[in-house]
Amino acid sequence: MRTMIAGASDGRGAGMRRSGHVVRGAALALLGLTQMFAPGRIGAQERDSIPGVTLGLLYESAYRPTVGIKPFTGRFGGDALAPRVEAIIGRDVRYSDRFETLESIPEALAGEGIDYTLWDRLNTDWIVSGQVEGSGDGFVLLLELHDVVFREVKERGRFPIPDEADDDFRMAVHRVSDAIVEWITGEPGMAASRVAFSMQGPGTAWEIYVIDSDGENLRRVTNYANTSLSPAWSPDGTRLAFTSYKEDDTPRVFEVDLGTGRERALAVTREGQYMTPSYHPDGQLMAFSVMNGPRSGLFTYNFDRDCCLTHLTGGSWDDISPAFSADGRWIAYTTNRFGEYTPQIQIIPSRGGTSETLSPYEYGANSYYADPDWSPTQEMVAFHGRIRRGRYQILVADLADRGHRLRQVTWEGNNEAPSWAPDGRHLVFAGERDWGFGLMIVDVATGKIRSLIGGRRVDVPDWSPALRPAS
C-alpha cells in the first residue's frame, strides 16, 4: 500500500504517496467491512476450532497509517502538564489499534514548526501537535492534525482540560484522543469510556468495579461484602444497574448514580429472583430476568416511572442476560430451553413476539453459547461459546446474513462474557490463561489482545458508552 521511497528528494516519492493517499482514504472508509468479515487472501490465517462456525481471519497485512506525535509544548502554566497529556494521547492512539505509531521522535522534529519533508522521510502519514495553555482554573489544549502527504493542517481544535487533580482530567484527555481517531478515520474512538465488572476481593465477596479503558483509575462501586454481579451501563454513562444478593441473599436489581452515589432498587412486583439487567437505549426501560418464580422469563419495566412490567418470553426453562440492539428494537438473550446444559443465543423483538435462534445449535452436539452483547455501531452480536468439551471462545455473529456466519476472535485459553466498546471494534471479556485470570480486550479487526486487569478473578464486564463531560 505504501509507495513512498524514504529520502526521495526529486518529488517522485511524494507523487507516488499522493496517489497512495487517495487509496488510503478508500481503505479507511472500507476498513470496518473488509477487516471484520470479508474473506482474506494475503496474510490471513484460518484455523479449525468450533464445528459449525465459519471461522474468522486475522488480517496481518491490513493497511494502518502511521501517526507521529510531536512533543507537546506549554505556556501560561501549561508546561508541566503538557508531557502528561501527550503521554495519555500517545497510548490511546496505540490502543485504538488503527495506526502505526512512531516510538521515538528525532530531536530535529521536536522544535518549532512542522517540517513535512523530515516527517515524510519517516514514512509518517499524520502528525499530531499540541500546546497546553493555562486558562482560568484549568487549561486548554490547542491541537492540530497535520496531513503529511498533502502538507497541510487537516483539523484544529481547542479542548478544555481540567487540572490534573480533577477527577475528570484523564477522561478529558481521552476525549481528545477520540477526536483524533474520528478526524483521521471518520469513525468513533473508545478511549473516553470505562468498563464495569464484578471482581472477587480478598475474601469470597464479589463487588462491582469500574476502570478506564486504558487500565487506569480502578474504582470500587459497591461494598456490600456479598455477591454483586452483571453490571450494566445506562446509555448516558451516569448510572449502573446490577444484580446483588445484599438483601436476604436473594438476587435483586439495583441502580446506582455514579455521580451522587444514590442507590435505588427495582420494585419487586412478582415472586422470583431478579437478575441481569440491561438498559434500553432510551435510558428508561430496563430488561431483566426473573427466575424461580411462578412465571419466569424476560421482563421489561419502566424504571424511571416505576411501572409497566411486561413479560416478553419464558417458560419452564431459564431466559437470562438480555441485551438491546442499538436501535432498541431487538433483544438478544441466553436461553436453556433446548436443554439445561446446552444454553443458546436467541433474539426477540423488544416488545415481545417470536424468538429466533442465533447461535449454531445442533441437536445432540452438546454446544454451549451464552452472554450476548449487541454492537453499538453495526448489526453484530458477540457472545462466548464452546462445542462438546472445548474451552470457551469469543464469537461474533453478523446479522446481515441472519447470523449464519460467525467469526471466532479468540483462540487461546478460556474467554467469556464479551462486551462491545463504543467504537464497535473492540471487545472486553473475562479471560483465563496459564498465568491466571483477568480482563482482556480484543481488537475484532486484527485479533490483537491486550490485558486490562491481570491476576484477578473477574466476571461479566460491561463497556460504557462514550462518556461526556458532566453538565
PyMOL commands that set and color helices and strands:
alter all, ss='L'
color gray80, all
select helices_A, chain A and resi 12-36+82-95+107-109+116-121+169-185+399-401
alter helices_A, ss='H'
color red, helices_A
select strands_A, chain A and resi 66-69+73-75+100-101+126-135+138-147+152-161+194-200+206-212+219-220+228-233+239-244+252-257+263-265+273-279+285-291+297-302+307-313+319-324+330-335+344-349+356-357+368-374+380-386+393-398+406-408+414-420+426-433+436-443+449-454+458-463
alter strands_A, ss='S'
color yellow, strands_A
deselect
rebuild
show_as cartoon
